[in-house]
Amino acid sequence: MTTSKMRRVVGAASLGTALEWYDFFLYGTAAALVFPHLFFPKDDPTVGTLLSFGVYATGFVARPIGGVISGHIGDRFGRRRALLATLLVMGLGTAGIGLLPTYGQIGVAAPVLLVVLRIIQGLATGGEWGGASLLTLEHAQNRRGFFGSFISAAVYVGLIIGSLIFLVFDKLLTDSQLLSWGWRIPFLLSLLLVLVGLYIRRQVPETPEFQEMQQQQRRSKAPVLEALKENPRNILAIFLMRLGQNTSFYIISVFCLSYATVTLGVSKSVTLTALMIGSVAAAIAAPAWGALADRIGYTKIMVGSLVASALLAFPMFMALDTKSTTIIILTLLVMIAGVNAANDAIQPGYFTTMFGAKVRYSGTSIGREGGSVIGGGLSPLIAASLLASTGHWYAVAGWIVLTSLLGVVGARLVRPAADNSPRGADAGAFSSPAVKVR
């Protein structure tokens, strides 16, 4: 594939991913700053925060189910078709949140409906990352670590857009205006963004590898079951690595927002600005990490980033406790762009090399989204519960250390897929532009 065509593929896959993760991250920001006041009883702010994070977690619980559904569609009927579906479903779910009545308007029905729409978001997100990664990497001839990193960079771009919009509204509107109507606008904007994403993705052809399987009638009839049967070790490895990386990232990007503003009294604008600066730097750094993985292998970067996450967990909270704007911004910059971005950037190239083409969408999605349930969905809730029960952040930092070390164990479990390059997952390359399948 020519360079210009490859750029078009990467751009289409990345833009759609950025828009979809904008939708998903939007809820995380609102869960920390707005939803406890709108959708849950106001008698106890701590209870409201816990309930808000509980609903936040339901989106992650739905993600493995979405991964199974999208994986089946993507491995049976095409990567492109699955990706168009995930983007459309996500847009409708996000816009629905923007139209929801609050607890004060319809009572308990409000959080119930919020749960339903959050589940819809989770189903869509569960299939997005794997499909976008394959749409990119199965078109690439080489430098798969580099090209795959743009999918991870797009995730940070989605976080940037979501944080930036809330930061702007926090500056322009009073707290009363933000809580009464201002919070709805970012969610409703999703409809417009999704239309743009759908148009762009429709211009990208199906991947050469899937077309070859289709022509030669080598598609798996039950890709999810086949992936679980033939390569459970790599699914477990991805689960553990994703658990380690996701735990620290979502505690930083979601729980720390609430901890800094509610517990420490730091201004929302400070935490949102710190998160946005860290995400911008991460989006810029991701391609560099991907290019480095093409040179030295993925495992070294994976293990190094997880060890760094464990070592910096306690210093991170000590830095937050200073309440210094400069220290908070620098700390989140290091944690997001220097630690999490290194791990996140290599995952598209790393994880997709662990499975043959017949089950690649399913196997990758099951492991990754399964780890995201605990690491992403439950970790903010676990962190809030640990803080409420102990009254201190020590236990939260300990949770980051534990999950990071489990991620290191996952990296040591990886074995090359039998039908990929002899260099396997650590080399970051398929055996050829069209991967041989059994």
ABEGO torsion letter per residue (X at the ends): XBAAAAAAAAAAAAAAAAAAAAAAAAAAAAAAAAAAAAABBAABAAAAAAAAAAAAAAAAAAAAAAAAAAAAAAAAAEAAAAAAAAAAAAAAAAAAAAABBBAAAAEAAAAAAAAAAAAAAAAAAAAAAAAAAAAAAAABABGAAAAAAAAAAAAAAAAAAAAAAAAAAAAABBAAAAAAAAAAAAAAAAAAAAAAAAAAAAABBBBAAAAAAAAAGABBABAAAAAAAABAAAAAAAAAAAAAAAAAAAAAAAAAAAAAAAAAGBBAAAAAAAAAAAAAAAAAAAAAAAAAAAAAEAAAAAAAAAAAAAAAAAAAAAAAAAGBAAAAAAAAAAAAAAAAAAAAAAAAAAAAAABBAAAAAAAAAAAAAAAAAAAAAAAAAAAAAAAAAAGBAAAAAAAAAAAAAAAAAAAAABBBBAABBAAEAAAGBBABABBBBX
